[in-house]
Amino acid sequence: MRARPHRHVETYPAETYTMDNVVAVASLAVADHVRGRPDHRALIAEWVAYTRAHLLDPTTGLIVFGVDEETGAPLQ
């Protein structure tokens, strides 16, 4: 995630799905909580900020499902 400018990683080759990334980010938050160390706090904040700024459907306010792997733009 740190290597991607949009902080979303591929689910399958050339396919990026936000809901899979939600689970990954949640697992980082749980790991930080359980270990008592905020090692991923900055990465989680960057992911949330990008998602809120670029990947919310303007009509529903929900996170879009697909993300362009190269540009980070919403696909659906």
mmCIF file of the N, C-alpha and C atoms, coordinates in Angstrom:
data_MODEL
# 
_entry.id   MODEL 
# 
loop_
_atom_site.group_PDB 
_atom_site.id 
_atom_site.type_symbol 
_atom_site.label_atom_id 
_atom_site.label_alt_id 
_atom_site.label_comp_id 
_atom_site.label_asym_id 
_atom_site.label_entity_id 
_atom_site.label_seq_id 
_atom_site.pdbx_PDB_ins_code 
_atom_site.Cartn_x 
_atom_site.Cartn_y 
_atom_site.Cartn_z 
_atom_site.occupancy 
_atom_site.B_iso_or_equiv 
_atom_site.pdbx_formal_charge 
_atom_site.auth_seq_id 
_atom_site.auth_comp_id 
_atom_site.auth_asym_id 
_atom_site.auth_atom_id 
_atom_site.pdbx_PDB_model_num 
ATOM 1   N N  . MET A 1 1  ? 0.819   -1.194 0.000   1.00 0.00 ? 1  MET A N  1 
ATOM 2   C CA . MET A 1 1  ? 0.000   0.000  0.000   1.00 0.00 ? 1  MET A CA 1 
ATOM 3   C C  . MET A 1 1  ? 0.862   1.257  0.000   1.00 0.00 ? 1  MET A C  1 
ATOM 4   N N  . ARG A 1 2  ? 1.947   1.205  0.724   1.00 0.00 ? 2  ARG A N  1 
ATOM 5   C CA . ARG A 1 2  ? 2.818   2.387  0.770   1.00 0.00 ? 2  ARG A CA 1 
ATOM 6   C C  . ARG A 1 2  ? 3.406   2.706  -0.593  1.00 0.00 ? 2  ARG A C  1 
ATOM 7   N N  . ALA A 1 3  ? 3.599   1.698  -1.416  1.00 0.00 ? 3  ALA A N  1 
ATOM 8   C CA . ALA A 1 3  ? 4.215   1.899  -2.730  1.00 0.00 ? 3  ALA A CA 1 
ATOM 9   C C  . ALA A 1 3  ? 3.245   2.468  -3.761  1.00 0.00 ? 3  ALA A C  1 
ATOM 10  N N  . ARG A 1 4  ? 1.962   2.442  -3.488  1.00 0.00 ? 4  ARG A N  1 
ATOM 11  C CA . ARG A 1 4  ? 0.953   2.916  -4.429  1.00 0.00 ? 4  ARG A CA 1 
ATOM 12  C C  . ARG A 1 4  ? 0.571   4.356  -4.094  1.00 0.00 ? 4  ARG A C  1 
ATOM 13  N N  . PRO A 1 5  ? 0.588   5.280  -5.043  1.00 0.00 ? 5  PRO A N  1 
ATOM 14  C CA . PRO A 1 5  ? 0.232   6.663  -4.732  1.00 0.00 ? 5  PRO A CA 1 
ATOM 15  C C  . PRO A 1 5  ? -1.204  6.814  -4.241  1.00 0.00 ? 5  PRO A C  1 
ATOM 16  N N  . HIS A 1 6  ? -2.081  5.911  -4.657  1.00 0.00 ? 6  HIS A N  1 
ATOM 17  C CA . HIS A 1 6  ? -3.479  5.968  -4.225  1.00 0.00 ? 6  HIS A CA 1 
ATOM 18  C C  . HIS A 1 6  ? -3.759  5.015  -3.065  1.00 0.00 ? 6  HIS A C  1 
ATOM 19  N N  . ARG A 1 7  ? -2.743  4.334  -2.584  1.00 0.00 ? 7  ARG A N  1 
ATOM 20  C CA . ARG A 1 7  ? -2.790  3.472  -1.389  1.00 0.00 ? 7  ARG A CA 1 
ATOM 21  C C  . ARG A 1 7  ? -3.711  2.254  -1.512  1.00 0.00 ? 7  ARG A C  1 
ATOM 22  N N  . HIS A 1 8  ? -4.205  1.964  -2.695  1.00 0.00 ? 8  HIS A N  1 
ATOM 23  C CA . HIS A 1 8  ? -5.029  0.778  -2.919  1.00 0.00 ? 8  HIS A CA 1 
ATOM 24  C C  . HIS A 1 8  ? -4.196  -0.233 -3.706  1.00 0.00 ? 8  HIS A C  1 
ATOM 25  N N  . VAL A 1 9  ? -4.251  -1.490 -3.296  1.00 0.00 ? 9  VAL A N  1 
ATOM 26  C CA . VAL A 1 9  ? -3.463  -2.533 -3.948  1.00 0.00 ? 9  VAL A CA 1 
ATOM 27  C C  . VAL A 1 9  ? -4.375  -3.455 -4.760  1.00 0.00 ? 9  VAL A C  1 
ATOM 28  N N  . GLU A 1 10 ? -3.762  -4.133 -5.711  1.00 0.00 ? 10 GLU A N  1 
ATOM 29  C CA . GLU A 1 10 ? -4.505  -5.034 -6.578  1.00 0.00 ? 10 GLU A CA 1 
ATOM 30  C C  . GLU A 1 10 ? -5.111  -6.199 -5.805  1.00 0.00 ? 10 GLU A C  1 
ATOM 31  N N  . THR A 1 11 ? -6.326  -6.547 -6.179  1.00 0.00 ? 11 THR A N  1 
ATOM 32  C CA . THR A 1 11 ? -6.962  -7.756 -5.687  1.00 0.00 ? 11 THR A CA 1 
ATOM 33  C C  . THR A 1 11 ? -6.524  -8.925 -6.569  1.00 0.00 ? 11 THR A C  1 
ATOM 34  N N  . TYR A 1 12 ? -6.571  -8.712 -7.863  1.00 0.00 ? 12 TYR A N  1 
ATOM 35  C CA . TYR A 1 12 ? -6.099  -9.639 -8.892  1.00 0.00 ? 12 TYR A CA 1 
ATOM 36  C C  . TYR A 1 12 ? -5.225  -8.823 -9.826  1.00 0.00 ? 12 TYR A C  1 
ATOM 37  N N  . PRO A 1 13 ? -4.418  -9.465 -10.661 1.00 0.00 ? 13 PRO A N  1 
ATOM 38  C CA . PRO A 1 13 ? -3.613  -8.677 -11.600 1.00 0.00 ? 13 PRO A CA 1 
ATOM 39  C C  . PRO A 1 13 ? -4.491  -7.710 -12.413 1.00 0.00 ? 13 PRO A C  1 
ATOM 40  N N  . ALA A 1 14 ? -4.131  -6.450 -12.357 1.00 0.00 ? 14 ALA A N  1 
ATOM 41  C CA . ALA A 1 14 ? -4.817  -5.365 -13.075 1.00 0.00 ? 14 ALA A CA 1 
ATOM 42  C C  . ALA A 1 14 ? -6.254  -5.136 -12.615 1.00 0.00 ? 14 ALA A C  1 
ATOM 43  N N  . GLU A 1 15 ? -6.630  -5.638 -11.446 1.00 0.00 ? 15 GLU A N  1 
ATOM 44  C CA . GLU A 1 15 ? -7.966  -5.411 -10.890 1.00 0.00 ? 15 GLU A CA 1 
ATOM 45  C C  . GLU A 1 15 ? -7.833  -4.996 -9.428  1.00 0.00 ? 15 GLU A C  1 
ATOM 46  N N  . THR A 1 16 ? -8.381  -3.844 -9.101  1.00 0.00 ? 16 THR A N  1 
ATOM 47  C CA . THR A 1 16 ? -8.305  -3.323 -7.740  1.00 0.00 ? 16 THR A CA 1 
ATOM 48  C C  . THR A 1 16 ? -9.714  -3.059 -7.236  1.00 0.00 ? 16 THR A C  1 
ATOM 49  N N  . TYR A 1 17 ? -10.052 -3.687 -6.131  1.00 0.00 ? 17 TYR A N  1 
ATOM 50  C CA . TYR A 1 17 ? -11.388 -3.551 -5.555  1.00 0.00 ? 17 TYR A CA 1 
ATOM 51  C C  . TYR A 1 17 ? -11.280 -2.955 -4.151  1.00 0.00 ? 17 TYR A C  1 
ATOM 52  N N  . THR A 1 18 ? -12.023 -1.896 -3.935  1.00 0.00 ? 18 THR A N  1 
ATOM 53  C CA . THR A 1 18 ? -11.927 -1.165 -2.674  1.00 0.00 ? 18 THR A CA 1 
ATOM 54  C C  . THR A 1 18 ? -12.331 -2.006 -1.472  1.00 0.00 ? 18 THR A C  1 
ATOM 55  N N  . MET A 1 19 ? -13.327 -2.852 -1.616  1.00 0.00 ? 19 MET A N  1 
ATOM 56  C CA . MET A 1 19 ? -13.795 -3.618 -0.455  1.00 0.00 ? 19 MET A CA 1 
ATOM 57  C C  . MET A 1 19 ? -12.726 -4.584 0.047   1.00 0.00 ? 19 MET A C  1 
ATOM 58  N N  . ASP A 1 20 ? -11.918 -5.115 -0.849  1.00 0.00 ? 20 ASP A N  1 
ATOM 59  C CA . ASP A 1 20 ? -10.800 -5.955 -0.414  1.00 0.00 ? 20 ASP A CA 1 
ATOM 60  C C  . ASP A 1 20 ? -9.766  -5.116 0.328   1.00 0.00 ? 20 ASP A C  1 
ATOM 61  N N  . ASN A 1 21 ? -9.577  -3.893 -0.130  1.00 0.00 ? 21 ASN A N  1 
ATOM 62  C CA . ASN A 1 21 ? -8.650  -2.988 0.543   1.00 0.00 ? 21 ASN A CA 1 
ATOM 63  C C  . ASN A 1 21 ? -9.182  -2.539 1.902   1.00 0.00 ? 21 ASN A C  1 
ATOM 64  N N  . VAL A 1 22 ? -10.500 -2.405 2.031   1.00 0.00 ? 22 VAL A N  1 
ATOM 65  C CA . VAL A 1 22 ? -11.092 -2.070 3.333   1.00 0.00 ? 22 VAL A CA 1 
ATOM 66  C C  . VAL A 1 22 ? -10.706 -3.131 4.362   1.00 0.00 ? 22 VAL A C  1 
ATOM 67  N N  . VAL A 1 23 ? -10.806 -4.392 3.968   1.00 0.00 ? 23 VAL A N  1 
ATOM 68  C CA . VAL A 1 23 ? -10.463 -5.490 4.879   1.00 0.00 ? 23 VAL A CA 1 
ATOM 69  C C  . VAL A 1 23 ? -8.979  -5.430 5.239   1.00 0.00 ? 23 VAL A C  1 
ATOM 70  N N  . ALA A 1 24 ? -8.138  -5.153 4.270   1.00 0.00 ? 24 ALA A N  1 
ATOM 71  C CA . ALA A 1 24 ? -6.701  -5.065 4.541   1.00 0.00 ? 24 ALA A CA 1 
ATOM 72  C C  . ALA A 1 24 ? -6.379  -3.928 5.509   1.00 0.00 ? 24 ALA A C  1 
ATOM 73  N N  . VAL A 1 25 ? -6.989  -2.763 5.290   1.00 0.00 ? 25 VAL A N  1 
ATOM 74  C CA . VAL A 1 25 ? -6.752  -1.614 6.167   1.00 0.00 ? 25 VAL A CA 1 
ATOM 75  C C  . VAL A 1 25 ? -7.288  -1.897 7.570   1.00 0.00 ? 25 VAL A C  1 
ATOM 76  N N  . ALA A 1 26 ? -8.447  -2.525 7.655   1.00 0.00 ? 26 ALA A N  1 
ATOM 77  C CA . ALA A 1 26 ? -8.999  -2.878 8.968   1.00 0.00 ? 26 ALA A CA 1 
ATOM 78  C C  . ALA A 1 26 ? -8.074  -3.840 9.704   1.00 0.00 ? 26 ALA A C  1 
ATOM 79  N N  . SER A 1 27 ? -7.479  -4.779 8.982   1.00 0.00 ? 27 SER A N  1 
ATOM 80  C CA . SER A 1 27 ? -6.569  -5.720 9.636   1.00 0.00 ? 27 SER A CA 1 
ATOM 81  C C  . SER A 1 27 ? -5.316  -5.016 10.157  1.00 0.00 ? 27 SER A C  1 
ATOM 82  N N  . LEU A 1 28 ? -4.860  -3.993 9.449   1.00 0.00 ? 28 LEU A N  1 
ATOM 83  C CA . LEU A 1 28 ? -3.722  -3.215 9.951   1.00 0.00 ? 28 LEU A CA 1 
ATOM 84  C C  . LEU A 1 28 ? -4.097  -2.482 11.234  1.00 0.00 ? 28 LEU A C  1 
ATOM 85  N N  . ALA A 1 29 ? -5.301  -1.928 11.277  1.00 0.00 ? 29 ALA A N  1 
ATOM 86  C CA . ALA A 1 29 ? -5.762  -1.231 12.480  1.00 0.00 ? 29 ALA A CA 1 
ATOM 87  C C  . ALA A 1 29 ? -5.888  -2.191 13.656  1.00 0.00 ? 29 ALA A C  1 
ATOM 88  N N  . VAL A 1 30 ? -6.404  -3.384 13.398  1.00 0.00 ? 30 VAL A N  1 
ATOM 89  C CA . VAL A 1 30 ? -6.523  -4.389 14.467  1.00 0.00 ? 30 VAL A CA 1 
ATOM 90  C C  . VAL A 1 30 ? -5.130  -4.805 14.945  1.00 0.00 ? 30 VAL A C  1 
ATOM 91  N N  . ALA A 1 31 ? -4.223  -5.020 14.023  1.00 0.00 ? 31 ALA A N  1 
ATOM 92  C CA . ALA A 1 31 ? -2.859  -5.408 14.411  1.00 0.00 ? 31 ALA A CA 1 
ATOM 93  C C  . ALA A 1 31 ? -2.218  -4.330 15.278  1.00 0.00 ? 31 ALA A C  1 
ATOM 94  N N  . ASP A 1 32 ? -2.381  -3.075 14.908  1.00 0.00 ? 32 ASP A N  1 
ATOM 95  C CA . ASP A 1 32 ? -1.838  -1.984 15.718  1.00 0.00 ? 32 ASP A CA 1 
ATOM 96  C C  . ASP A 1 32 ? -2.451  -1.986 17.115  1.00 0.00 ? 32 ASP A C  1 
ATOM 97  N N  . HIS A 1 33 ? -3.746  -2.198 17.177  1.00 0.00 ? 33 HIS A N  1 
ATOM 98  C CA . HIS A 1 33 ? -4.447  -2.206 18.470  1.00 0.00 ? 33 HIS A CA 1 
ATOM 99  C C  . HIS A 1 33 ? -3.970  -3.366 19.347  1.00 0.00 ? 33 HIS A C  1 
ATOM 100 N N  . VAL A 1 34 ? -3.890  -4.550 18.770  1.00 0.00 ? 34 VAL A N  1 
ATOM 101 C CA . VAL A 1 34 ? -3.508  -5.736 19.535  1.00 0.00 ? 34 VAL A CA 1 
ATOM 102 C C  . VAL A 1 34 ? -2.055  -5.637 20.006  1.00 0.00 ? 34 VAL A C  1 
ATOM 103 N N  . ARG A 1 35 ? -1.197  -5.147 19.143  1.00 0.00 ? 35 ARG A N  1 
ATOM 104 C CA . ARG A 1 35 ? 0.222   -5.045 19.497  1.00 0.00 ? 35 ARG A CA 1 
ATOM 105 C C  . ARG A 1 35 ? 0.525   -3.827 20.349  1.00 0.00 ? 35 ARG A C  1 
ATOM 106 N N  . GLY A 1 36 ? -0.432  -2.878 20.396  1.00 0.00 ? 36 GLY A N  1 
ATOM 107 C CA . GLY A 1 36 ? -0.217  -1.687 21.208  1.00 0.00 ? 36 GLY A CA 1 
ATOM 108 C C  . GLY A 1 36 ? 0.756   -0.708 20.592  1.00 0.00 ? 36 GLY A C  1 
ATOM 109 N N  . ARG A 1 37 ? 0.966   -0.827 19.294  1.00 0.00 ? 37 ARG A N  1 
ATOM 110 C CA . ARG A 1 37 ? 1.884   0.082  18.592  1.00 0.00 ? 37 ARG A CA 1 
ATOM 111 C C  . ARG A 1 37 ? 1.182   0.631  17.361  1.00 0.00 ? 37 ARG A C  1 
ATOM 112 N N  . PRO A 1 38 ? 1.182   1.937  17.187  1.00 0.00 ? 38 PRO A N  1 
ATOM 113 C CA . PRO A 1 38 ? 0.516   2.546  16.021  1.00 0.00 ? 38 PRO A CA 1 
ATOM 114 C C  . PRO A 1 38 ? 1.405   2.546  14.778  1.00 0.00 ? 38 PRO A C  1 
ATOM 115 N N  . ASP A 1 39 ? 1.962   1.389  14.425  1.00 0.00 ? 39 ASP A N  1 
ATOM 116 C CA . ASP A 1 39 ? 2.895   1.310  13.301  1.00 0.00 ? 39 ASP A CA 1 
ATOM 117 C C  . ASP A 1 39 ? 2.281   1.695  11.963  1.00 0.00 ? 39 ASP A C  1 
ATOM 118 N N  . HIS A 1 40 ? 0.997   1.484  11.796  1.00 0.00 ? 40 HIS A N  1 
ATOM 119 C CA . HIS A 1 40 ? 0.347   1.723  10.510  1.00 0.00 ? 40 HIS A CA 1 
ATOM 120 C C  . HIS A 1 40 ? -0.577  2.941  10.511  1.00 0.00 ? 40 HIS A C  1 
ATOM 121 N N  . ARG A 1 41 ? -0.524  3.717  11.562  1.00 0.00 ? 41 ARG A N  1 
ATOM 122 C CA . ARG A 1 41 ? -1.446  4.849  11.696  1.00 0.00 ? 41 ARG A CA 1 
ATOM 123 C C  . ARG A 1 41 ? -1.365  5.801  10.505  1.00 0.00 ? 41 ARG A C  1 
ATOM 124 N N  . ALA A 1 42 ? -0.176  6.160  10.084  1.00 0.00 ? 42 ALA A N  1 
ATOM 125 C CA . ALA A 1 42 ? -0.015  7.102  8.965   1.00 0.00 ? 42 ALA A CA 1 
ATOM 126 C C  . ALA A 1 42 ? -0.556  6.500  7.669   1.00 0.00 ? 42 ALA A C  1 
ATOM 127 N N  . LEU A 1 43 ? -0.246  5.237  7.420   1.00 0.00 ? 43 LEU A N  1 
ATOM 128 C CA . LEU A 1 43 ? -0.725  4.578  6.206   1.00 0.00 ? 43 LEU A CA 1 
ATOM 129 C C  . LEU A 1 43 ? -2.248  4.495  6.191   1.00 0.00 ? 43 LEU A C  1 
ATOM 130 N N  . ILE A 1 44 ? -2.844  4.142  7.311   1.00 0.00 ? 44 ILE A N  1 
ATOM 131 C CA . ILE A 1 44 ? -4.304  4.067  7.411   1.00 0.00 ? 44 ILE A CA 1 
ATOM 132 C C  . ILE A 1 44 ? -4.915  5.442  7.157   1.00 0.00 ? 44 ILE A C  1 
ATOM 133 N N  . ALA A 1 45 ? -4.344  6.471  7.739   1.00 0.00 ? 45 ALA A N  1 
ATOM 134 C CA . ALA A 1 45 ? -4.857  7.833  7.547   1.00 0.00 ? 45 ALA A CA 1 
ATOM 135 C C  . ALA A 1 45 ? -4.754  8.260  6.085   1.00 0.00 ? 45 ALA A C  1 
ATOM 136 N N  . GLU A 1 46 ? -3.656  7.904  5.424   1.00 0.00 ? 46 GLU A N  1 
ATOM 137 C CA . GLU A 1 46 ? -3.494  8.234  4.007   1.00 0.00 ? 46 GLU A CA 1 
ATOM 138 C C  . GLU A 1 46 ? -4.521  7.492  3.157   1.00 0.00 ? 46 GLU A C  1 
ATOM 139 N N  . TRP A 1 47 ? -4.756  6.232  3.469   1.00 0.00 ? 47 TRP A N  1 
ATOM 140 C CA . TRP A 1 47 ? -5.747  5.434  2.736   1.00 0.00 ? 47 TRP A CA 1 
ATOM 141 C C  . TRP A 1 47 ? -7.137  6.048  2.887   1.00 0.00 ? 47 TRP A C  1 
ATOM 142 N N  . VAL A 1 48 ? -7.500  6.363  4.116   1.00 0.00 ? 48 VAL A N  1 
ATOM 143 C CA . VAL A 1 48 ? -8.818  6.948  4.373   1.00 0.00 ? 48 VAL A CA 1 
ATOM 144 C C  . VAL A 1 48 ? -8.945  8.304  3.673   1.00 0.00 ? 48 VAL A C  1 
ATOM 145 N N  . ALA A 1 49 ? -7.921  9.127  3.750   1.00 0.00 ? 49 ALA A N  1 
ATOM 146 C CA . ALA A 1 49 ? -7.971  10.453 3.123   1.00 0.00 ? 49 ALA A CA 1 
ATOM 147 C C  . ALA A 1 49 ? -8.135  10.340 1.610   1.00 0.00 ? 49 ALA A C  1 
ATOM 148 N N  . TYR A 1 50 ? -7.376  9.456  0.980   1.00 0.00 ? 50 TYR A N  1 
ATOM 149 C CA . TYR A 1 50 ? -7.496  9.292  -0.471  1.00 0.00 ? 50 TYR A CA 1 
ATOM 150 C C  . TYR A 1 50 ? -8.886  8.775  -0.833  1.00 0.00 ? 50 TYR A C  1 
ATOM 151 N N  . THR A 1 51 ? -9.346  7.794  -0.093  1.00 0.00 ? 51 THR A N  1 
ATOM 152 C CA . THR A 1 51 ? -10.653 7.201  -0.365  1.00 0.00 ? 51 THR A CA 1 
ATOM 153 C C  . THR A 1 51 ? -11.754 8.243  -0.222  1.00 0.00 ? 51 THR A C  1 
ATOM 154 N N  . ARG A 1 52 ? -11.716 9.020  0.827   1.00 0.00 ? 52 ARG A N  1 
ATOM 155 C CA . ARG A 1 52 ? -12.749 10.058 1.031   1.00 0.00 ? 52 ARG A CA 1 
ATOM 156 C C  . ARG A 1 52 ? -12.683 11.135 -0.055  1.00 0.00 ? 52 ARG A C  1 
ATOM 157 N N  . ALA A 1 53 ? -11.499 11.500 -0.452  1.00 0.00 ? 53 ALA A N  1 
ATOM 158 C CA . ALA A 1 53 ? -11.338 12.587 -1.416  1.00 0.00 ? 53 ALA A CA 1 
ATOM 159 C C  . ALA A 1 53 ? -11.630 12.167 -2.856  1.00 0.00 ? 53 ALA A C  1 
ATOM 160 N N  . HIS A 1 54 ? -11.395 10.890 -3.200  1.00 0.00 ? 54 HIS A N  1 
ATOM 161 C CA . HIS A 1 54 ? -11.456 10.485 -4.600  1.00 0.00 ? 54 HIS A CA 1 
ATOM 162 C C  . HIS A 1 54 ? -12.398 9.331  -4.922  1.00 0.00 ? 54 HIS A C  1 
ATOM 163 N N  . LEU A 1 55 ? -12.793 8.557  -3.926  1.00 0.00 ? 55 LEU A N  1 
ATOM 164 C CA . LEU A 1 55 ? -13.494 7.308  -4.245  1.00 0.00 ? 55 LEU A CA 1 
ATOM 165 C C  . LEU A 1 55 ? -14.890 7.182  -3.647  1.00 0.00 ? 55 LEU A C  1 
ATOM 166 N N  . LEU A 1 56 ? -15.499 8.297  -3.300  1.00 0.00 ? 56 LEU A N  1 
ATOM 167 C CA . LEU A 1 56 ? -16.876 8.244  -2.816  1.00 0.00 ? 56 LEU A CA 1 
ATOM 168 C C  . LEU A 1 56 ? -17.816 8.590  -3.958  1.00 0.00 ? 56 LEU A C  1 
ATOM 169 N N  . ASP A 1 57 ? -18.848 7.773  -4.124  1.00 0.00 ? 57 ASP A N  1 
ATOM 170 C CA . ASP A 1 57 ? -19.863 8.045  -5.136  1.00 0.00 ? 57 ASP A CA 1 
ATOM 171 C C  . ASP A 1 57 ? -20.596 9.325  -4.750  1.00 0.00 ? 57 ASP A C  1 
ATOM 172 N N  . PRO A 1 58 ? -20.678 10.306 -5.641  1.00 0.00 ? 58 PRO A N  1 
ATOM 173 C CA . PRO A 1 58 ? -21.300 11.582 -5.277  1.00 0.00 ? 58 PRO A CA 1 
ATOM 174 C C  . PRO A 1 58 ? -22.799 11.477 -4.990  1.00 0.00 ? 58 PRO A C  1 
ATOM 175 N N  . THR A 1 59 ? -23.447 10.480 -5.533  1.00 0.00 ? 59 THR A N  1 
ATOM 176 C CA . THR A 1 59 ? -24.882 10.327 -5.320  1.00 0.00 ? 59 THR A CA 1 
ATOM 177 C C  . THR A 1 59 ? -25.208 9.635  -4.008  1.00 0.00 ? 59 THR A C  1 
ATOM 178 N N  . THR A 1 60 ? -24.483 8.569  -3.718  1.00 0.00 ? 60 THR A N  1 
ATOM 179 C CA . THR A 1 60 ? -24.799 7.768  -2.526  1.00 0.00 ? 60 THR A CA 1 
ATOM 180 C C  . THR A 1 60 ? -23.886 8.043  -1.341  1.00 0.00 ? 60 THR A C  1 
ATOM 181 N N  . GLY A 1 61 ? -22.677 8.548  -1.605  1.00 0.00 ? 61 GLY A N  1 
ATOM 182 C CA . GLY A 1 61 ? -21.704 8.743  -0.540  1.00 0.00 ? 61 GLY A CA 1 
ATOM 183 C C  . GLY A 1 61 ? -20.975 7.466  -0.162  1.00 0.00 ? 61 GLY A C  1 
ATOM 184 N N  . LEU A 1 62 ? -21.256 6.371  -0.892  1.00 0.00 ? 62 LEU A N  1 
ATOM 185 C CA . LEU A 1 62 ? -20.594 5.089  -0.625  1.00 0.00 ? 62 LEU A CA 1 
ATOM 186 C C  . LEU A 1 62 ? -19.279 5.003  -1.386  1.00 0.00 ? 62 LEU A C  1 
ATOM 187 N N  . ILE A 1 63 ? -18.381 4.158  -0.904  1.00 0.00 ? 63 ILE A N  1 
ATOM 188 C CA . ILE A 1 63 ? -17.116 3.927  -1.592  1.00 0.00 ? 63 ILE A CA 1 
ATOM 189 C C  . ILE A 1 63 ? -17.400 3.175  -2.888  1.00 0.00 ? 63 ILE A C  1 
ATOM 190 N N  . VAL A 1 64 ? -16.801 3.628  -3.986  1.00 0.00 ? 64 VAL A N  1 
ATOM 191 C CA . VAL A 1 64 ? -16.956 2.935  -5.262  1.00 0.00 ? 64 VAL A CA 1 
ATOM 192 C C  . VAL A 1 64 ? -16.323 1.556  -5.170  1.00 0.00 ? 64 VAL A C  1 
ATOM 193 N N  . PHE A 1 65 ? -16.668 0.675  -6.089  1.00 0.00 ? 65 PHE A N  1 
ATOM 194 C CA . PHE A 1 65 ? -16.202 -0.710 -6.006  1.00 0.00 ? 65 PHE A CA 1 
ATOM 195 C C  . PHE A 1 65 ? -14.844 -0.927 -6.661  1.00 0.00 ? 65 PHE A C  1 
ATOM 196 N N  . GLY A 1 66 ? -14.631 -0.339 -7.828  1.00 0.00 ? 66 GLY A N  1 
ATOM 197 C CA . GLY A 1 66 ? -13.391 -0.572 -8.561  1.00 0.00 ? 66 GLY A CA 1 
ATOM 198 C C  . GLY A 1 66 ? -12.535 0.670  -8.664  1.00 0.00 ? 66 GLY A C  1 
ATOM 199 N N  . VAL A 1 67 ? -11.234 0.445  -8.746  1.00 0.00 ? 67 VAL A N  1 
ATOM 200 C CA . VAL A 1 67 ? -10.264 1.538  -8.848  1.00 0.00 ? 67 VAL A CA 1 
ATOM 201 C C  . VAL A 1 67 ? -9.314  1.230  -9.999  1.00 0.00 ? 67 VAL A C  1 
ATOM 202 N N  . ASP A 1 68 ? -9.035  2.237  -10.816 1.00 0.00 ? 68 ASP A N  1 
ATOM 203 C CA . ASP A 1 68 ? -8.048  2.071  -11.874 1.00 0.00 ? 68 ASP A CA 1 
ATOM 204 C C  . ASP A 1 68 ? -6.678  1.883  -11.233 1.00 0.00 ? 68 ASP A C  1 
ATOM 205 N N  . GLU A 1 69 ? -6.027  0.806  -11.549 1.00 0.00 ? 69 GLU A N  1 
ATOM 206 C CA . GLU A 1 69 ? -4.754  0.454  -10.908 1.00 0.00 ? 69 GLU A CA 1 
ATOM 207 C C  . GLU A 1 69 ? -3.672  1.498  -11.157 1.00 0.00 ? 69 GLU A C  1 
ATOM 208 N N  . GLU A 1 70 ? -3.656  2.086  -12.327 1.00 0.00 ? 70 GLU A N  1 
ATOM 209 C CA . GLU A 1 70 ? -2.611  3.055  -12.657 1.00 0.00 ? 70 GLU A CA 1 
ATOM 210 C C  . GLU A 1 70 ? -2.895  4.448  -12.098 1.00 0.00 ? 70 GLU A C  1 
ATOM 211 N N  . THR A 1 71 ? -4.121  4.913  -12.258 1.00 0.00 ? 71 THR A N  1 
ATOM 212 C CA . THR A 1 71 ? -4.424  6.297  -11.902 1.00 0.00 ? 71 THR A CA 1 
ATOM 213 C C  . THR A 1 71 ? -5.078  6.468  -10.532 1.00 0.00 ? 71 THR A C  1 
ATOM 214 N N  . GLY A 1 72 ? -5.664  5.401  -10.015 1.00 0.00 ? 72 GLY A N  1 
ATOM 215 C CA . GLY A 1 72 ? -6.383  5.499  -8.749  1.00 0.00 ? 72 GLY A CA 1 
ATOM 216 C C  . GLY A 1 72 ? -7.775  6.079  -8.898  1.00 0.00 ? 72 GLY A C  1 
ATOM 217 N N  . ALA A 1 73 ? -8.221  6.293  -10.132 1.00 0.00 ? 73 ALA A N  1 
ATOM 218 C CA . ALA A 1 73 ? -9.546  6.861  -10.391 1.00 0.00 ? 73 ALA A CA 1 
ATOM 219 C C  . ALA A 1 73 ? -10.631 5.799  -10.198 1.00 0.00 ? 73 ALA A C  1 
ATOM 220 N N  . PRO A 1 74 ? -11.820 6.214  -9.792  1.00 0.00 ? 74 PRO A N  1 
ATOM 221 C CA . PRO A 1 74 ? -12.920 5.255  -9.644  1.00 0.00 ? 74 PRO A CA 1 
ATOM 222 C C  . PRO A 1 74 ? -13.341 4.694  -11.000 1.00 0.00 ? 74 PRO A C  1 
ATOM 223 N N  . LEU A 1 75 ? -13.677 3.409  -11.012 1.00 0.00 ? 75 LEU A N  1 
ATOM 224 C CA . LEU A 1 75 ? -14.116 2.767  -12.252 1.00 0.00 ? 75 LEU A CA 1 
ATOM 225 C C  . LEU A 1 75 ? -15.608 2.524  -12.288 1.00 0.00 ? 75 LEU A C  1 
ATOM 226 N N  . GLN A 1 76 ? -16.230 2.406  -11.145 1.00 0.00 ? 76 GLN A N  1 
ATOM 227 C CA . GLN A 1 76 ? -17.655 2.065  -11.118 1.00 0.00 ? 76 GLN A CA 1 
ATOM 228 C C  . GLN A 1 76 ? -18.374 2.949  -10.143 1.00 0.00 ? 76 GLN A C  1 
# 
